[in-house]
């Protein structure tokens, strides 16, 4: 009987898709982050908020992610565990595309409006629909592939044609939910209450925040900045 139960468990594990396993692990991390700061109204340790930091910890900033950060937060929860008007600047690079637009990202932007001081800046980047589509129509994805291999030499499409780069960039193995062009993202930012939304690039971002590491991703990325009035 024990052997039979073990076989069933092995079959069950083998039948679950890798994407499902990843989603379960991520949802558990989200749950832990929510429980950790349930009904919190914290005064942050820095007035500079770095959202979705991953392994990029920036000195002098509050580096926030769903796990393993200075202050673990579920960015899709619809509520940030910080006091009103706590931050002077917010930076988030290559994160917002992982959030569903109406149920997660718009509530997050509205929460950022709440926790930002008047005059505070937000700086966001994400994959750019316009740049990606223009590049694809020009050469079928070849420049997109070359850009990826330039930044990650070990990257490979395993023999697939360069057009597969559209799936890599749009979906990222199921991790990406929405991509944006400037019109769509600025519309969303304005809905949250921010104003003076403008298109920038990485060099302007780096001139403003030299402490952040270079991503060298202008070929496929949209950079914007906006202010809380």
Residue pairs with C-beta under 8 A, 6 or more apart in sequence:
19 173
19 174
22 174
23 174
26 66
29 66
29 67
30 66
30 74
30 76
30 77
31 74
32 67
32 72
33 66
33 67
33 72
33 73
33 74
33 77
34 74
34 77
36 72
37 71
37 72
37 73
37 81
39 81
40 81
40 82
41 81
41 82
41 83
42 71
42 81
42 82
42 83
43 82
43 83
43 86
44 62
44 71
44 82
44 83
44 86
44 87
45 62
45 70
45 71
46 60
46 61
46 62
47 86
47 87
47 88
47 89
47 117
48 60
48 61
48 62
48 87
48 88
48 89
48 90
48 91
49 61
49 62
49 64
49 87
49 89
49 90
49 91
49 115
50 56
50 58
50 61
50 62
50 63
50 64
50 90
50 91
50 92
51 64
51 65
51 75
51 90
51 91
51 92
51 95
52 64
52 65
52 75
52 92
52 93
52 94
52 95
52 98
53 61
53 63
53 64
53 65
53 69
53 70
54 65
56 63
56 93
56 212
56 213
57 63
57 69
57 70
58 211
58 212
59 211
60 211
61 91
61 211
62 70
62 71
63 69
63 70
63 71
64 70
64 71
64 72
64 73
64 75
65 72
65 73
66 72
66 73
66 74
66 75
71 81
73 80
73 81
75 95
75 99
75 104
75 108
76 99
76 100
76 103
76 104
76 108
78 103
78 104
78 107
78 108
78 111
79 107
79 111
80 108
80 111
80 112
80 114
80 115
82 115
83 115
84 114
84 115
85 114
85 115
85 116
85 117
85 118
86 115
86 116
86 117
87 112
87 115
87 116
87 117
87 120
88 116
88 117
88 120
88 121
89 120
89 121
89 122
89 123
90 112
90 116
90 120
90 121
90 122
90 123
91 122
91 123
91 124
91 209
91 212
92 122
92 123
92 124
92 125
93 124
93 125
93 212
93 215
94 125
94 126
94 127
94 215
94 217
94 221
95 126
96 105
96 108
96 124
96 126
96 178
96 180
96 185
97 126
97 127
97 176
97 177
97 178
97 179
97 180
98 175
98 176
98 177
99 105
99 108
99 177
99 178
100 177
100 178
101 177
101 178
101 188
105 178
105 188
106 188
106 191
106 192
109 188
109 189
109 191
109 192
109 194
110 192
110 193
112 122
112 192
113 192
113 193
113 194
113 228
116 122
116 228
117 228
118 228
118 229
119 227
119 228
119 229
120 227
120 228
121 225
121 226
121 227
122 189
122 194
122 225
122 226
122 227
122 228
123 200
123 205
123 208
123 209
123 223
123 224
123 225
124 185
124 189
124 223
124 224
124 225
125 202
125 205
125 215
125 217
125 221
125 222
125 223
125 224
126 179
126 180
126 185
126 221
126 222
127 169
127 170
127 176
127 179
127 180
127 220
127 221
127 222
128 179
128 180
128 181
128 182
128 220
128 221
128 222
129 179
129 180
129 181
129 184
130 181
130 182
130 222
131 219
131 220
131 221
131 222
132 144
132 166
132 169
132 170
132 179
132 220
135 141
135 143
135 144
135 219
135 220
136 144
136 163
136 165
136 166
139 162
140 161
140 162
140 163
141 161
141 162
141 163
141 164
141 165
141 166
142 162
143 219
144 162
144 165
144 166
144 169
144 219
144 220
145 157
145 162
145 165
147 219
147 220
148 155
148 165
148 168
149 155
151 216
151 217
157 164
157 165
157 168
169 176
169 179
169 220
170 176
170 179
180 188
180 222
181 222
182 199
182 222
182 224
185 197
185 222
185 224
186 197
186 224
186 226
189 197
189 224
189 226
190 197
193 228
193 229
194 226
194 227
194 228
194 229
195 226
195 227
195 228
195 229
196 226
196 227
197 224
197 225
197 226
198 224
198 225
198 226
199 222
199 223
199 224
200 223
200 224
200 225
201 218
201 223
202 214
202 215
202 216
202 217
202 218
202 221
202 223
203 218
204 223
204 225
205 212
205 223
205 225
206 212
206 214
215 221
